[in-house]
Amino acid sequence: MEEPGQLKRAAIDATAGAIAGGISRTLTSPLDVIKIRFQMSLDLKGSGIVQLEPTTSWAVLRSNCSGRSKYTGMLQATKDIFREEGLAGFWRGNVPALLMGMLYNAIQFTVLHKFKTFAAGSSKTEDHIHLSPYLSYVSGALAGCAATLGSYPFDLLRTILASQGEPKVYPNMRSAFLDMVRTHGFRGLYAGLSPTLVEIVPYAGLQFGTYDTFKRWTMAWNWNRSSNSSLTSTEDGLSSFQLSLCGLAAGTCAKLVCHPLDVVKKRFQIEGLQRHPRYGARVEHDAYRNMFHAVCQILQLEGWAGLYKGIVPSTVKAAPVAAVTFVAYEYTSDWLESILT
């Protein structure tokens, strides 16, 4: 197959990434909404200090809270959201999430391919799989940073819309955008950017680094099983099921390591957000001076468990998102390349 030119290659990566991001975001939106609700579940103590509620029944029994937390488990949260907000509640904030996912993955996969091409000295995808895990990690981290900078306002709006509950503070993305700009200026659209970038470096790096590693291991396993098989490309060597397993494993590993940073990021993103008291107290403006202060406050008021609030729905969401994204990208990219070259 003829090797595509630079612009054509970028168009293939961007289009395949956007399609993959749109598919994965739409399919996994319910898990994302549940995860955000857990991370944003707050309780107002008598002293007026915002403190996270426990999110398990055992934690409620052990705590000094006067009442139960809003969400105590994934099944209970699913039932509550469905009863109070209907089926549409699971896709709350999906428009900015969809736009963010498409734009994020379009930028990420385009930049990733550029960095891997530079590191491998070849633009052929089959040559990229042989890069060292270190170079895969660095390429993924840099691609994640570029994608975050380009799509961050949509991430912020998605978090605000998904965390507000009922009754709605903002009926749609436009009203949230206008209020954010009017209240905080355009800089407000990048609230929480610093902790997000700190989170995305290890997260994207681990996800792409481990994904490439798992692919290499699986290709070697396939080769050992069939000595007469000639693996000339990633798609020829791995089935869609194997690719999805590699994506599941990569997404799980990255999320388990980086989840505390995601919790801190979400706290910065919803500072000052008004919402119904049954969803907990709001995080006041300037509640956290910086990331270090936020971590210290969470540890002091909530303990280590506070940094892992929402870890179950977050991991359950991250694994299929990675699997769907990688499989959709691999096959869409391969299909586009066969058409355009």
C-alpha atoms as one frame of an Amber mdcrd trajectory, in Angstrom:
protein
   0.000   0.000   0.000   1.280   3.424  -0.937   2.358   5.505   2.034   0.052
   8.563   2.355   1.439  12.102   2.331   1.700  14.192   5.477  -1.563  16.124
   5.009  -3.445  12.997   3.979  -2.014  11.103   6.959  -3.055  13.904   9.313
  -6.550  13.901   7.820  -6.811  10.124   8.315  -5.667  10.325  11.942  -7.920
  13.298  12.750 -11.008  11.773  11.130 -10.467   8.335  12.642  -9.788   9.891
  16.045 -12.924  12.055  15.885 -15.122   9.088  14.914 -13.593   6.912  17.634
 -14.050   9.654  20.223 -17.682  10.244  19.246 -18.555   6.552  19.436 -16.841
   5.934  22.776 -18.231   9.081  24.431 -21.816   8.367  23.401 -21.741   4.707
  24.436 -20.145   5.336  27.837 -21.872   8.598  28.825 -24.001   6.947  31.582
 -20.855   5.724  33.354 -19.287   9.162  33.030 -22.311  10.873  34.594 -22.326
   8.421  37.527 -18.578   8.905  38.026 -18.892  12.704  38.112 -21.802  12.541
  40.573 -19.702  10.427  42.958 -16.721  12.763  42.701 -18.904  15.822  43.312
 -21.008  14.375  46.157 -20.621  16.945  48.968 -22.038  17.446  52.435 -22.295
  20.661  54.428 -21.359  20.256  58.075 -22.714  22.432  60.820 -19.486  24.371
  60.879 -20.063  25.500  57.303 -17.041  23.598  55.986 -17.526  21.695  52.767
 -16.699  18.056  53.292 -17.183  15.013  51.054 -19.824  12.530  51.985 -18.900
   8.863  52.334 -19.969   6.885  49.269 -20.521   3.455  50.787 -23.028   2.301
  53.394 -20.191   1.067  55.651 -18.526   4.469  55.509 -21.808   6.126  56.470
 -22.095   3.925  59.563 -18.545   4.749  60.587 -18.877   8.478  60.031 -20.383
  11.176  62.208 -22.626  12.382  59.395 -26.187  13.059  60.437 -27.607  11.659
  57.173 -26.834   9.301  54.365 -24.880  10.392  51.357 -26.692  11.051  48.112
 -25.056   8.145  46.285 -23.849   5.024  48.117 -23.188   2.635  45.238 -23.350
   2.330  41.472 -26.663   0.450  41.420 -28.277   2.865  43.877 -26.930   5.861
  41.939 -28.262   4.423  38.681 -31.727   3.948  40.197 -31.772   7.451  41.719
 -30.683   9.199  38.537 -33.219   7.259  36.471 -36.055   7.932  38.945 -35.301
  11.653  39.357 -34.083  12.608  35.885 -35.233   9.874  33.554 -33.162   8.098
  30.924 -31.952  11.436  29.557 -30.158  12.055  32.857 -27.509   9.521  31.894
 -26.618  11.597  28.852 -26.579  14.918  30.706 -23.774  17.048  29.328 -23.332
  14.671  26.389 -23.259  17.434  23.750 -20.094  19.104  25.130 -18.759  15.642
  26.037 -19.289  14.496  22.449 -17.652  17.617  21.041 -14.797  17.282  23.518
 -14.312  13.586  22.765 -14.250  14.097  19.020 -11.942  17.117  19.138  -9.727
  15.602  21.840  -9.165  12.324  20.006  -8.754  14.019  16.635  -5.915  16.148
  18.034  -4.491  13.358  20.178  -4.141  10.714  17.465  -2.862  13.238  14.919
  -0.168  14.545  17.263   0.610  11.017  18.487   1.287   9.802  14.959   3.531
  12.816  14.322   5.633  12.141  17.418   5.856   8.419  16.685   6.854   9.157
  13.087   9.621  11.416  14.340  10.794   8.851  16.918  10.645   5.850  14.553
  11.925   7.681  11.479   8.967   6.300   9.513   5.314   7.233   9.108   4.260
   3.610   8.672   2.066   2.446  11.535   3.603  -1.031  11.553   6.993   0.514
  12.368   5.607   2.396  15.380   4.767  -0.764  17.324   8.477  -1.481  17.742
   9.164   1.776  19.606  10.400   1.385  23.167   7.810   1.706  25.966   9.580
   4.911  27.058   9.063   6.565  23.656   5.448   5.354  23.552   4.894   6.880
  26.985   6.456  10.225  26.026   4.582  10.379  22.711   1.290   9.623  24.450
   1.906  12.198  27.191   2.728  14.976  24.711  -0.241  14.077  22.510  -2.508
  14.150  25.571  -1.269  17.612  26.542  -1.904  18.974  23.040  -5.393  17.449
  22.943  -6.243  18.815  26.398  -5.260  22.365  25.465  -7.374  22.193  22.330
 -10.539  20.713  23.856 -10.535  21.796  27.511 -13.510  24.241  27.473 -15.787
  21.390  26.354 -14.475  19.230  29.217 -15.277  21.990  31.706 -18.799  22.534
  30.335 -19.424  18.770  30.296 -18.440  18.491  33.972 -20.654  21.417  34.977
 -23.704  20.101  33.117 -23.242  16.511  34.307 -22.795  17.434  37.982 -25.692
  19.864  38.446 -28.510  17.338  38.916 -32.161  18.477  39.176 -33.445  21.151
  39.022 -31.034  22.291  36.348 -28.959  25.388  36.905 -28.099  25.517  33.209
 -30.635  24.145  30.700 -28.054  23.714  27.953 -24.432  24.185  26.977 -25.020
  27.690  25.615 -26.384  29.041  28.906 -23.494  27.468  30.852 -20.979  28.945
  28.410 -22.466  32.457  28.540 -22.711  32.464  32.341 -19.126  31.234  32.672
 -17.819  33.948  30.351 -19.958  36.647  31.993 -18.937  35.629  35.524 -15.283
  34.672  35.062 -14.336  35.897  31.600 -12.812  33.660  28.952 -10.171  32.581
  31.475 -12.993  30.851  33.343 -13.296  28.364  30.479  -9.885  27.037  31.511
 -10.598  26.722  35.243  -8.746  23.681  36.547  -6.449  23.469  33.514  -3.272
  23.114  35.596  -4.390  20.010  37.541  -5.801  18.622  34.297  -2.433  18.897
  32.562  -0.730  17.367  35.599  -3.209  14.485  35.383  -3.065  13.966  31.623
   0.719  13.544  31.400   0.852  10.273  33.380  -2.620   9.183  32.247  -2.136
   9.526  28.481   1.439   8.327  28.767   0.458   5.203  30.701  -2.520   4.493
  28.463  -0.601   4.628  25.186   2.554   3.105  26.643   0.740   0.109  28.131
  -1.487  -0.270  25.053   1.540  -0.591  22.782   3.172  -2.961  25.266   0.094
  -5.194  25.461  -0.120  -5.199  21.666   3.489  -6.312  21.363   2.924  -9.095
  23.904  -0.228 -10.247  22.124   1.481 -10.185  18.725   4.330 -12.280  20.144
   1.812 -14.705  21.630   0.048 -14.998  18.268   3.377 -15.582  16.545   4.296
 -18.363  18.962   0.910 -20.020  18.407   1.274 -19.983  14.661   4.850 -20.274
  13.447   3.781 -19.942   9.830   2.017 -16.613  10.458   3.710 -13.499   9.102
   2.695 -10.415  11.100   3.207  -7.527   8.744   0.912  -5.012  10.414  -0.941
  -4.407  13.664  -4.373  -5.060  12.146  -3.179  -8.270  10.392  -1.662  -9.558
  13.630  -4.455  -8.787  16.122  -8.166  -9.463  16.059 -10.714  -6.857  17.146
 -11.252  -8.866  20.336  -7.533  -8.809  21.112  -7.331  -5.083  20.385 -10.268
  -4.467  22.718  -8.593  -6.493  25.487  -5.407  -4.448  25.074  -7.467  -1.267
  25.288  -9.349  -2.498  28.359  -6.116  -3.332  30.149  -4.459  -0.043  29.191
  -7.446   2.054  30.280  -7.730   0.221  33.591  -4.038   0.591  34.440  -3.983
   4.303  33.609  -7.152   5.085  35.557  -6.183   3.182  38.706  -2.911   5.110
  38.903  -4.228   8.578  38.000  -7.717   8.680  39.557  -6.759  10.905  42.538
  -5.597  13.590  40.106  -8.952  13.386  38.333 -10.782  13.983  41.631  -8.682
  17.091  42.300  -9.289  18.344  38.755 -13.068  18.006  39.109 -13.046  20.012
  42.358 -11.421  22.948  40.588 -13.825  22.693  37.663 -17.009  23.061  39.753
 -15.869  25.864  42.064 -18.849  28.160  42.647 -21.381  25.946  40.835 -24.885
  26.390  42.248 -26.998  23.253  42.558 -29.870  21.800  44.587 -28.960  21.151
  48.268 -29.833  17.462  47.999 -26.783  17.060  45.759 -24.621  18.619  48.487
 -22.983  21.952  49.167 -21.109  23.751  46.463 -17.360  24.187  46.357 -16.857
  27.884  47.030 -14.660  30.081  44.880 -10.997  29.910  45.904 -11.714  26.942
  48.181  -8.358  25.548  47.056  -5.305  27.742  46.542  -3.493  25.219  44.365
  -3.229  21.487  43.723  -1.091  20.793  46.782  -3.554  22.657  49.009  -6.468
  20.775  47.447  -4.825  17.406  48.117  -4.056  18.407  51.720  -7.639  19.574
  52.290  -9.090  16.378  50.850  -6.790  14.235  52.994  -7.553  16.268  56.123
 -11.342  16.334  55.734 -11.991  13.060  53.923  -8.971  10.842  54.411  -7.289
   8.798  51.706 -10.669   7.487  50.561 -11.533  11.010  49.419  -8.925  10.839
  46.683 -10.536   7.657  45.362 -14.134   8.838  45.368 -15.852   7.413  42.305
 -13.003   4.971  41.591 -15.388   2.106  40.750 -17.551   3.884  38.141 -14.471
   5.731  36.926 -12.551   2.515  36.257 -15.614   0.737  34.893 -15.978   3.665
  32.480 -12.299   4.096  31.575 -11.790   0.478  30.505 -14.549   0.308  27.847
 -13.799   3.871  26.693 -10.202   2.900  25.959 -11.259  -0.372  24.325 -13.897
   1.222  22.072 -11.644   4.170  21.213  -8.631   2.091  20.233 -10.607  -0.496
  18.253 -12.672   2.159  16.458  -9.547   4.162  15.657  -7.556   1.161  14.393
 -10.292  -0.023  12.053 -11.456   3.420  10.900  -7.870   4.493  10.216  -7.206
   1.300   8.289 -10.414   1.734   6.264  -9.690   5.389   5.431  -6.126   4.561
   4.461  -7.319   1.848   2.079  -9.677   4.345   0.430  -7.352   7.324   0.193
  -4.163   5.536  -0.858
